Amino acid sequence: MLREALDDRNNLFLNQTLDTTRTGLALAERYALGGRDALILACFLAPSISYLQTFDKALLMLERVVYGRRILKIRSP
């Protein structure tokens, strides 16, 4: 299963940087998120990705996240 996820070209792997961590902390505070969800969103906001597909109900309830001029839309697959 993990091998399939790594080989699937539809999956995107991003690195966490100091800036990403700071963004995650800000998102956690602003949207009352746990650390893991906040860092996931921060990783997607950093390179200005337009949307995130997830099954996570807490993230889906947000519908979108705004950080500065960056907007991340959240939707189910």
Secondary structure, DSSP 8 states (H G I E B T S, - for coil): -HHHHHH-TT-------HHHHHHHHHHHHHHT--HHHHHHHHHHHTTT-SEEE---HHHHHH-EEEETTEEEEEE--
